Amino acid sequence: MVLGKLKDKVERVGRKILEKGLVRVMPRNPNVLTISSLIITLPTPYLMWLHHYWAYVLAFILLLIASAFDMLDA
């Protein structure tokens, strides 16, 4: 009962965010998101080549962001 009410509230808040925020920010052409994810992943081979811990972490973060962009353009 309580979880159902919480789920409904989260869904309402999520819909408001999507309707007012994310929809206005996202480009109308999905190719923009694909190209931007490609640009974000360009420095990752160089970062992996450096063999430093911070470079691995940064490459991982860049790949996460790029994959999120790819998921949004579907």
N, C-alpha and C positions, 0 to 999 in steps of 0.2 A: 504494500500500500504506500509506504513512505518512498520506496524506490521508484514506484510508478510516477508519483508527483514530482520527484526530483528529475526523473528522465524527461517528463513533459516540460519542466522549466528549462532544462538544458537545451532541449530542442527548440523552444521558443527563442531563447537568447541566441542560439546558433543561427536560426533563420533570420533574425534581425541583423546580425553581423553580416551574413551573406548578402542580404538584400540591400543594405545601406553601405557597407564598407567594401567587401571584396569584389562585388560586381562592378562597382565604379572604378576600382583600381585595375582590375584585370583588363588586358587589351582584348579587342574584339577578334583579332586574328591570332589563332593558336600558333602560327609559325613564329611569332615574336617570342613566345615562351620557349620554343624549341631552340631557336638561335641563341637566346640569352643563356639557356642551360649549357649549350655548347661552349659559349664564351667563358662561362664560369669554370668549366672543367679544363680549359686549356692549360692553366699553370700546374695542374696536378702531377703530370709526369716529371716536371722539373722538381717539384717538392719531394716526390718519392726518391729521386736521384740524390737528393741532399743527404739522406740517411740520418736525419736528426729527429728526435722525438716530437718537437714542436711542428716540424714539417709534416710528419705523419698525421698529427692531430688536425692541422690546418687542411690537409688534403682530404681527410675524412669529412670534415665539416663542409668543404666545398662540394664534395660528391653528394652529401645529403641534401644540400640546397638545390643542386642541379637536378637531382632525382625528384624533388618536390615540384620543381618547375615542370618537369616532364609529366608528372601525374596530373597537374592542373590543366594541361592542354588537351587532354583526351576528349 
